[in-house]
Structures are given as C-alpha cells and as structure tokens.
Amino acid sequence: MNKLFTTLSLAFFASRISAQSASFSANQLLLYGVVGVCAVLIIWAMMSLASNLLKIEASKYGIDPNSSSVGILPGLRDIFKAKKPSYANEGSFFHLTRGYDIRLDGEAALSVAEVKASRFAICPADFHGMSPIPKLEVQQGDEVKAGDALFFDKKRPEIQYVAPVSGEIVEIVRGEKRAISEVIILADKEIQHKKFDIPNLDQVDRSSLASFLASSGLWSLLKERPFDRVPSLTEVPVNIFISTFDTAPLAPDLSFVVQGQEAAFQKGLDVLAKLTSGQVHLGLDARGEKSPAGAFTNAQGVQKHWFKGPHPAGNVGVQIHHIAPISPKVKVWTVGVQEVITIGNMFLTGKFHANRVVALTGAELKNPQYVHTFQGASVQDLLRDHVTSENVRFVSGDVLSGKEVDQKGFLSFHGDQVTVLKEGNDYELFGWLLPLSPRPSVSGTIPSYGSDHKFEANTNTHGEKRAFVVSGLYETVLPMDIYPMHLMKAITSQNLDKMEGLGLAELTEEDVALCEFVCPSKNPMQAMLRQGLEYLHEQS
Amino acid sequence: MGLLDFFKKIEPDKKGSPILHTAYDAFFTFLFTPNAVSKGGTHIKDGMDLKRLMVTVVISMQLCYLFGTYNIGHQHFVASGQFLGFLEGFHLKLAHGLIKLLPVFVVTHLVGLGIEFYYASKKGHAVEEGFLVSGALIPLIMPPDIPLWILALSIVFAVIIGKEAFGGTGMNIWNIALLSRVFIFFAYPLTISGDQCWVSGYEKISSGASATYGWWHTSFFNGIFEKLGLTLFDPATKVADGFSGATPLALAYEGGWEKVTSVFSEGQMLWGAIPGSIGETSKVFIVIGALILILTKVASWRIMAGMIVGLIGTTWMLNAIGTTPFMQVTWTQHLMMGSFLFAMAFMATDPVTASTTNTGKWIYGILIGFIGLLIRVMNPAYPEGWMLAILFLNTFAPTIDYFVLESNIQKRLKRA
C-alpha cells in the first residue's frame, strides 16, 4: 500500500511536468491520460511482482520479508522517518509519533537521600490472579530475615513470596472476607539476609534454575504476558522484554537508578537469558541528546531496540508490540530494571537484596528527590516532613496507573515511585468554558502553555462520566495497531472473539492509561481492560 | 464562594421531585464543574469533557447564526425589491430576522431539552449534553417560515425515536438534527422544499403577494423604530414582479451555472446573501466554523477531506458525461451552491453517527460526497442530497467500521 502510493505520486509529478510541455485538445488529453494511467499500472504491476519475488527469495534466506531493506521501492515511512540518534549504534530503531507527554511539576532531583524507613509490607493484592487468602508461612510476632518466605498462593505452592527486609512481623492486615491485604514487617536496623545456595549458571538446567528462583522469591518479580501475572513455572517464555526507560509522568530516570549496579544488572540479564527459548530484548531510550546509562547500552547477550517518542514509548507493552507482537497463545515475560538488579545480586552475593531507589515526586513535595530504601516501604516513612500541604493524594507509582494509598500505606510490589498531588475536590465556575487554571490536555480547546510548561495537576475529573462519544482520539495516544474504543466496547459486550481479535492480549492497564486520561467521556478504561483480561483468562 | 452556597441551599430533594432535581442538576453542572475526583484509574484527567466539546461546536456555528438571522431579513426585503443593498435597512432586516429565528430557536430547545430532562429523570442519570449541539443545529437547517408545530413534531420524533429509543447520547445511529429535518421533508415536503419556502414573511412567493406582518412587526418593533426615528415596517410590502424565490440549486438544475449567475453573483453565493435554510448559506462563515473545529481537533478532518475528495471525483465523472447543463458544473461551482459545506462541517462530522475508525472515516466521507452529489445532480425531485446521503451513510457507518476492524482482526490472526 505504502509503495503503491509512492509509485502513484511519482507518476503524478511526472505527468505534471509533461503536461506543461504541450497543450492538447480535450480528446487527445483523455487519450494520453488513459495511456498514461495504463502505463503506470503496468509499471506498478511489474515492480510489485519483482518486489514480491525479492521477498520470497529473502524469506528463503531467513530474512524478515517485511523489513524495509527488502523490496524495490522505499515505503513512505522510510523516506520520512526520523534519524536514529548518533549514540544508538547497535540494534533496531523505532520512531513512535503517537502519544502524549504529560509534563508535571515536581520532578525528582538527581540525588539520592538515605531514608530510614522502619515499616515494610508485601500486599498479595498487588499480584493479579492470586487467590485472596494466600497460605501464610509466618505469624504475627515471628522474626524473619530478608529472603524468608512470607506466603504462597495455594494454586501454585512452589512460588514463594519473600520478605524484602529482616525484622519482626508486626501485623497481618485482613480486609473484606478475611482476605489478606498486607503483611507488615518492622525492619531491623541492620538487615539480616538469608543465605541461599546459588546454582552454577553454566551447568544448571532450566527447570532446576526455575525452581531455585521460585523458592528464593525471585520468581515473583517476573511478569507474564498476556494477563500481567506471575508466570507459571512450566511454560517457557518465547521472549523476555525489559524496558530501560519510563516515560510516564515524573517517572524515575532508570539510567540514574541503575548507577552502581551495572554488574548486578548484567548478571540478571544472564540469568534471564537461561530462562527463555528466545531472546532477552532491551528497550532503550532514544529520546534524549545523551546516551542512556552504560549498563543498558553495553549490556551483553541481549537484543537492543531503540525507541523515540512521547509516552507510552517507554511502556514495555508498546515495545513488545513493535519488536515481536504476542497473541493469547504466546507467552512472554516482562521484568523491571530494579527487579533484574535484585535477580543479579542474588547470583553475585547469594542474598535477596530487595533494595530499591524510589523517586519521590509531585508538586506537593518540598524537595522531590530519590531515596534508597527497600521493596514495599511505608509511604509515611519515606515522605517524613516532605509534604507541604493538606488535602493531598498519595500514589504509589505514577499519576496514570499508580495505586492510591493512604498515608499509612506502602509502596506497591513493583513500585519505584511515589507521587503526591493535590486533591481537586472543589467546584469551578463555568469550568467547561473557561479553564481558570492551567491543566494538561491533548485537546486543542485548552491552551497548552508551550512545551516547557510544567503543570500542577490535581485529581479533579474535569467532567462527568458519559457514554463513548469521541472517536479517533484514543488511537492518537496509543502507538499500537489497536482500536482502544472498539476494544472497550467489545469488552463491555463480553464478545470474546472480538476482544481477542482486537488485541486485548497485547495490553495491560498502563498501556491504556493515557487513553483513560484523554477520554472526554471519563470512562474507566484501565478497569474495563482488566475486566476483559480476567474474562479472557477465565475462558481460555 | 457565595454563589455556590446559594445554589447548594436551593438544591431540591432528589426523591421528592426527581424532575426538578434533574433540571437543577443540569443547571448546576452547567454553572459549576463538579468537585468529583478520580477514583481507581488515572489520578489526573484531561481538562476536556463532553460539555466543553459540545460547546466548542456550538461556538463554531455562532457566525452562521449571526449571518443567518440577518439574511432572513435581507431576503425578505430583496423579495419586495426594497433595500437591495446588503446593509440598507439594517434595523428592519435584523428585526425581521429575529422575529423569525427566535421562535424557532426557543421551540427547538423547549421541546428538545424538555424530552431530555424527562428521560434523564426517568432513567435516573444526569442530563446528557447531546442536545446542546442538536438544538443549535436544528434552527440553522430549517427554512425561516417553518410552522412551529411541525418543527416541534419533528424534534419529538427525532429525539424520542432517533435517540432515546436507542439509549441516549452516544448510542444513536442517525444524526438527530438531520433526522428532524428528514421527518419534515417526508411528512410535510412543501414546507421545506421547492421555491416557496426559502423567503420568509409573505403569503406566498409570487408577484403581488403581500407581506404577513404580525404584532411584533407592526406594534413592537415599529413602536421602537418610531421613537428612534428610523424607517418602519410597511404593511403594504409586496413581492416584487418577477421574483421567483428560487435557490441557486434550483436554477442550476434548470440551466446550469449560466442560469445561476444570471440571478446571483459569485460574491453573493460565497458570502451567503441568497435564499436558503437559515444558517447554511454563508460559505465563508461555515468555513471559519469548520476551521475552528479542525484546529481544536473537535471534528474529524478526515471526514471533511473525504467529502471534498468524493465531491471532486464525482464532479469530474459527471463533467466527463456532461449531458445536462447541471452535469457540466465544475466542483468549485458546486462548492458555492447549496449546503455541501454546512453538511461537511457540522453534520457529517458528528462523532457518534459517523464512522469511528480513521480508515472508515475516509470511506464514509468519500461516499457521502459521491452519493450526495449524485442526488443533487441527477434527482429531478429534490436538488440537494447531503441530508439523505449523510443519513444513508450513518446507516452504513457501522458496516464500514466492521470491515476496518475485521481487517485488523485478520492481521492479528495471521500473525499468530
């Protein structure tokens, strides 16, 4: 299609030039026109035939026939596509144009403070698909070391969920129907680690490596797509994907976070490479002037892919879609950068290091910065004396897909960011007509204040919930070949074939978060998507 | 905020008087954006909502309203041979325009919003914004002399059968404003087609027919104008000799572009000083409205571009055949006549009834351009096709989308 367009436009310009050179009568013009069109069609047919032959030949040699290097004519995209940045010397390059960067005030300054958090918690509800009452292996008052098992899912007893720090189990919080919502640990001043016997990476086979990871708590750090769950032990992932940059609003700079952990990161990659039948794919940041951290660019034994573009270019789901799209039958894994470091450290030291560098962000903080802590730290401990005002919301994660926590809450399991923002629970006179305060928006009806402006967004919904009305908007913020609104409608009507066909399996909540943000009808698209995923999981 | 406290105090009881509470809620949310905060999903939300979206559309047609109102008066006096200059008799033209437009506007909103409020309170949800746009569009596409009871009937039909029966805003298949117009077109064709209906304020459009001035003309406005020392409405006003009331399209059907330009200049058609529906005559102001919609990304440029491509392609085809004078009219001339641009800017782009996929929007737009122009040129009974073409494609938009989505699904299946 692309190539047809190129051919036709070439022909069009050619005919413009020849039309200037002579003047014809109407009949002659028609005749020449018909002859010209025929000529173009014949040439196009010959060229596409040749192009297809080339593709057949290419696939014989195992070259991807759809890559732009195969074929006679360049596609339109190849002519206009953006240049790869100079530092991206190795690996493929993707330029994504759709999406939107929400620029918020309160970015974390590039310095790490030591904060002594005393309370830590692991929440079973952070894992999709886990039964609400997992089997506890500890009781209130027990002493645990970092790496000691806390609980496991009765459906998959071999996968352990372990303590991130050493200390005393001070509370096991139960919610509705006695579901366990938090296992809280009061941390020791000096963290004691459980000692693990590390299998030799060069000799171990996959199944015993997997069972080591499962028993040491490392397995729970992995996520399996579709469905975004802790992977099953038996199923071998086709590929493993790691995004090394986060484009969400105020998200931590992972190139900064990884500093000092280069060896652990590489070790983690080596371990992951043993677990997949395919490749470990690294998504790299090609947006900036500067190259991302050396830990990422110099990583060994991985496939590198550079991504340039606005949010959600850093979402691993978007990257998978462009590197090697999945279907409901194909399982892949995704892992976060800090989780890879934890896996690597285990194989370097034999200990479960749940260290996390967490970005404290948001306009309501005195000095937004990074802090050293551990998985599941208490938000209150992290933010001590940092919050400037009342009436604020604490979010573990970013403002798009993070989890709201109260001040006594904890970082979520994969959390590496806390955002504090103002609650928007006030009325606004004629708010739909005159926006009285700056607010981020993709709409042309709201001033953008230039690309450098940092917004102080609040949690007001700026409107009431309605049926889907606007079309075409959601696609502009999702750089995937997916129709989000139609997918949501398929989910609402529980049309299984359609939701699967429209690409439900390729998405998780964070991918449609921007769609939910821009939705003028204020539909809860992340919740709808999760509902669809659970339904699909039940049926398959 | 004193105003807020006041409105909070007068809030009616929801259980005791549901209709009153619905009306209060609609008015209150119109005045104040609610203090609702996000829950569960994204913590911040885009500043855009449907109210703002709809209001942007309404704002973009305000120039059409201004010009349309004045043009009602202008056409009225042109018919009588008085005040032929566009700005001559300014106050009289404006007054006559207001006398004709305001009742249409008020009836449209009373009936339409009345039904919306009733259904909202019955179903127990907030009043939806859909009728803001429909209610602003309907007066613009009506002839100035439309009998108000017919108008009311058409809106009842459009809103109840066309929208509420399907589940309210966002669920309807056909464009509400066009549905009300097509109702009149089939049920009371003489009030909305032919040469008789486009010039207002006369018993009928033939030489010597006298003006029908009522209390507003002769007492209210004449009273004011007398005090100000201005010229008054003259009850002896009659249709001038030889005035036919024909629109450019009717003329083009008879004798092509030559016949049109013998009556109307290109400038008149471009600026819209010609007889027609209230708001669709001025091409310049419609284009300004369309640009507002495109620049704010409220309406789809793909549909508009598709319609123009369809129009140009079909005109070329018809020009090549060229057996009747109307077939020889070029596409630029087609753009200047009739309501193509209005249909393009405000009718076809309704996001609910149009195609909802980007590829589908191109197909949808091109087909409207094609079918609408065929009806305009080839159909002897009714020389304008956009209303029917858009309603026809509204019906087929889900089918177009089905095929676009199906190709997406097939692509995914092939990969697996």
HADDOCK unambig.tbl for C-alpha pairs under 7 A between the chains (distance, minus, plus):
assign (segid A and resid 327 and name CA) (segid B and resid 416 and name CA) 5.89 0.50 0.50
assign (segid A and resid 399 and name CA) (segid B and resid 42 and name CA) 6.05 0.50 0.50
assign (segid A and resid 399 and name CA) (segid B and resid 43 and name CA) 5.08 0.50 0.50
assign (segid A and resid 399 and name CA) (segid B and resid 44 and name CA) 6.27 0.50 0.50
assign (segid A and resid 400 and name CA) (segid B and resid 42 and name CA) 4.21 0.50 0.50
assign (segid A and resid 400 and name CA) (segid B and resid 43 and name CA) 5.88 0.50 0.50
assign (segid A and resid 400 and name CA) (segid B and resid 44 and name CA) 6.87 0.50 0.50
assign (segid A and resid 401 and name CA) (segid B and resid 41 and name CA) 6.50 0.50 0.50
assign (segid A and resid 401 and name CA) (segid B and resid 42 and name CA) 5.56 0.50 0.50
assign (segid A and resid 424 and name CA) (segid B and resid 35 and name CA) 6.78 0.50 0.50
assign (segid A and resid 424 and name CA) (segid B and resid 37 and name CA) 6.02 0.50 0.50
assign (segid A and resid 425 and name CA) (segid B and resid 35 and name CA) 4.44 0.50 0.50
assign (segid A and resid 425 and name CA) (segid B and resid 36 and name CA) 5.93 0.50 0.50
assign (segid A and resid 425 and name CA) (segid B and resid 37 and name CA) 5.89 0.50 0.50
assign (segid A and resid 426 and name CA) (segid B and resid 35 and name CA) 4.55 0.50 0.50
assign (segid A and resid 427 and name CA) (segid B and resid 32 and name CA) 5.87 0.50 0.50
assign (segid A and resid 427 and name CA) (segid B and resid 33 and name CA) 5.57 0.50 0.50
assign (segid A and resid 427 and name CA) (segid B and resid 34 and name CA) 5.37 0.50 0.50
assign (segid A and resid 427 and name CA) (segid B and resid 35 and name CA) 4.82 0.50 0.50
assign (segid A and resid 428 and name CA) (segid B and resid 32 and name CA) 5.12 0.50 0.50
assign (segid A and resid 428 and name CA) (segid B and resid 33 and name CA) 4.98 0.50 0.50
assign (segid A and resid 429 and name CA) (segid B and resid 31 and name CA) 5.78 0.50 0.50
assign (segid A and resid 429 and name CA) (segid B and resid 32 and name CA) 4.39 0.50 0.50
assign (segid A and resid 429 and name CA) (segid B and resid 33 and name CA) 6.36 0.50 0.50
assign (segid A and resid 430 and name CA) (segid B and resid 30 and name CA) 6.72 0.50 0.50
assign (segid A and resid 430 and name CA) (segid B and resid 31 and name CA) 5.13 0.50 0.50
assign (segid A and resid 430 and name CA) (segid B and resid 32 and name CA) 5.33 0.50 0.50
assign (segid A and resid 430 and name CA) (segid B and resid 33 and name CA) 6.47 0.50 0.50
assign (segid A and resid 431 and name CA) (segid B and resid 32 and name CA) 6.30 0.50 0.50
assign (segid A and resid 431 and name CA) (segid B and resid 33 and name CA) 5.11 0.50 0.50
assign (segid A and resid 432 and name CA) (segid B and resid 33 and name CA) 6.77 0.50 0.50
assign (segid A and resid 432 and name CA) (segid B and resid 51 and name CA) 6.15 0.50 0.50
assign (segid A and resid 432 and name CA) (segid B and resid 52 and name CA) 4.86 0.50 0.50
assign (segid A and resid 433 and name CA) (segid B and resid 52 and name CA) 6.19 0.50 0.50
assign (segid A and resid 439 and name CA) (segid B and resid 47 and name CA) 6.21 0.50 0.50
assign (segid A and resid 440 and name CA) (segid B and resid 46 and name CA) 6.11 0.50 0.50
assign (segid A and resid 440 and name CA) (segid B and resid 47 and name CA) 6.71 0.50 0.50
assign (segid A and resid 441 and name CA) (segid B and resid 46 and name CA) 4.83 0.50 0.50
assign (segid A and resid 441 and name CA) (segid B and resid 47 and name CA) 5.63 0.50 0.50
assign (segid A and resid 441 and name CA) (segid B and resid 48 and name CA) 6.87 0.50 0.50
assign (segid A and resid 443 and name CA) (segid B and resid 48 and name CA) 6.48 0.50 0.50
assign (segid A and resid 443 and name CA) (segid B and resid 296 and name CA) 6.56 0.50 0.50
assign (segid A and resid 443 and name CA) (segid B and resid 297 and name CA) 6.88 0.50 0.50
assign (segid A and resid 444 and name CA) (segid B and resid 295 and name CA) 6.60 0.50 0.50
assign (segid A and resid 444 and name CA) (segid B and resid 296 and name CA) 3.84 0.50 0.50
assign (segid A and resid 444 and name CA) (segid B and resid 297 and name CA) 5.92 0.50 0.50
assign (segid A and resid 445 and name CA) (segid B and resid 296 and name CA) 5.27 0.50 0.50
assign (segid A and resid 457 and name CA) (segid B and resid 44 and name CA) 6.65 0.50 0.50
assign (segid A and resid 458 and name CA) (segid B and resid 44 and name CA) 6.12 0.50 0.50
assign (segid A and resid 459 and name CA) (segid B and resid 37 and name CA) 5.26 0.50 0.50
assign (segid A and resid 459 and name CA) (segid B and resid 38 and name CA) 5.65 0.50 0.50
assign (segid A and resid 459 and name CA) (segid B and resid 43 and name CA) 5.47 0.50 0.50
assign (segid A and resid 459 and name CA) (segid B and resid 44 and name CA) 4.79 0.50 0.50
assign (segid A and resid 460 and name CA) (segid B and resid 35 and name CA) 6.58 0.50 0.50
assign (segid A and resid 460 and name CA) (segid B and resid 36 and name CA) 5.89 0.50 0.50
assign (segid A and resid 460 and name CA) (segid B and resid 37 and name CA) 4.32 0.50 0.50
assign (segid A and resid 460 and name CA) (segid B and resid 38 and name CA) 6.12 0.50 0.50
assign (segid A and resid 460 and name CA) (segid B and resid 44 and name CA) 6.81 0.50 0.50
assign (segid A and resid 460 and name CA) (segid B and resid 45 and name CA) 6.98 0.50 0.50
assign (segid A and resid 461 and name CA) (segid B and resid 36 and name CA) 5.96 0.50 0.50
assign (segid A and resid 461 and name CA) (segid B and resid 37 and name CA) 5.22 0.50 0.50
assign (segid A and resid 461 and name CA) (segid B and resid 38 and name CA) 5.40 0.50 0.50
assign (segid A and resid 461 and name CA) (segid B and resid 45 and name CA) 5.48 0.50 0.50
assign (segid A and resid 462 and name CA) (segid B and resid 33 and name CA) 6.75 0.50 0.50
assign (segid A and resid 462 and name CA) (segid B and resid 45 and name CA) 6.77 0.50 0.50
assign (segid A and resid 462 and name CA) (segid B and resid 47 and name CA) 5.41 0.50 0.50
assign (segid A and resid 462 and name CA) (segid B and resid 48 and name CA) 6.86 0.50 0.50
assign (segid A and resid 462 and name CA) (segid B and resid 49 and name CA) 6.65 0.50 0.50
assign (segid A and resid 463 and name CA) (segid B and resid 33 and name CA) 6.66 0.50 0.50
assign (segid A and resid 463 and name CA) (segid B and resid 49 and name CA) 5.27 0.50 0.50
assign (segid A and resid 467 and name CA) (segid B and resid 170 and name CA) 5.62 0.50 0.50
assign (segid A and resid 468 and name CA) (segid B and resid 170 and name CA) 6.05 0.50 0.50
assign (segid A and resid 469 and name CA) (segid B and resid 170 and name CA) 5.08 0.50 0.50
assign (segid A and resid 469 and name CA) (segid B and resid 351 and name CA) 6.27 0.50 0.50
assign (segid A and resid 469 and name CA) (segid B and resid 352 and name CA) 5.48 0.50 0.50
assign (segid A and resid 470 and name CA) (segid B and resid 351 and name CA) 5.58 0.50 0.50
assign (segid A and resid 471 and name CA) (segid B and resid 351 and name CA) 6.16 0.50 0.50
assign (segid A and resid 471 and name CA) (segid B and resid 356 and name CA) 5.19 0.50 0.50
assign (segid A and resid 472 and name CA) (segid B and resid 356 and name CA) 6.53 0.50 0.50
assign (segid A and resid 472 and name CA) (segid B and resid 357 and name CA) 6.28 0.50 0.50
assign (segid A and resid 472 and name CA) (segid B and resid 358 and name CA) 6.34 0.50 0.50
assign (segid A and resid 501 and name CA) (segid B and resid 409 and name CA) 4.59 0.50 0.50
assign (segid A and resid 501 and name CA) (segid B and resid 412 and name CA) 6.56 0.50 0.50
assign (segid A and resid 502 and name CA) (segid B and resid 408 and name CA) 6.82 0.50 0.50
assign (segid A and resid 502 and name CA) (segid B and resid 409 and name CA) 5.58 0.50 0.50
assign (segid A and resid 513 and name CA) (segid B and resid 42 and name CA) 6.41 0.50 0.50
assign (segid A and resid 516 and name CA) (segid B and resid 42 and name CA) 6.78 0.50 0.50
assign (segid A and resid 517 and name CA) (segid B and resid 42 and name CA) 6.21 0.50 0.50
assign (segid A and resid 517 and name CA) (segid B and resid 44 and name CA) 6.79 0.50 0.50
assign (segid A and resid 517 and name CA) (segid B and resid 45 and name CA) 4.77 0.50 0.50
assign (segid A and resid 517 and name CA) (segid B and resid 46 and name CA) 5.53 0.50 0.50
assign (segid A and resid 518 and name CA) (segid B and resid 45 and name CA) 6.67 0.50 0.50
assign (segid A and resid 518 and name CA) (segid B and resid 46 and name CA) 5.06 0.50 0.50
assign (segid A and resid 520 and name CA) (segid B and resid 48 and name CA) 5.42 0.50 0.50
assign (segid A and resid 520 and name CA) (segid B and resid 49 and name CA) 4.11 0.50 0.50
assign (segid A and resid 520 and name CA) (segid B and resid 50 and name CA) 5.60 0.50 0.50
assign (segid A and resid 521 and name CA) (segid B and resid 49 and name CA) 6.17 0.50 0.50
assign (segid A and resid 521 and name CA) (segid B and resid 50 and name CA) 6.22 0.50 0.50
assign (segid A and resid 524 and name CA) (segid B and resid 41 and name CA) 6.09 0.50 0.50
assign (segid A and resid 526 and name CA) (segid B and resid 41 and name CA) 6.20 0.50 0.50
assign (segid A and resid 527 and name CA) (segid B and resid 41 and name CA) 6.81 0.50 0.50
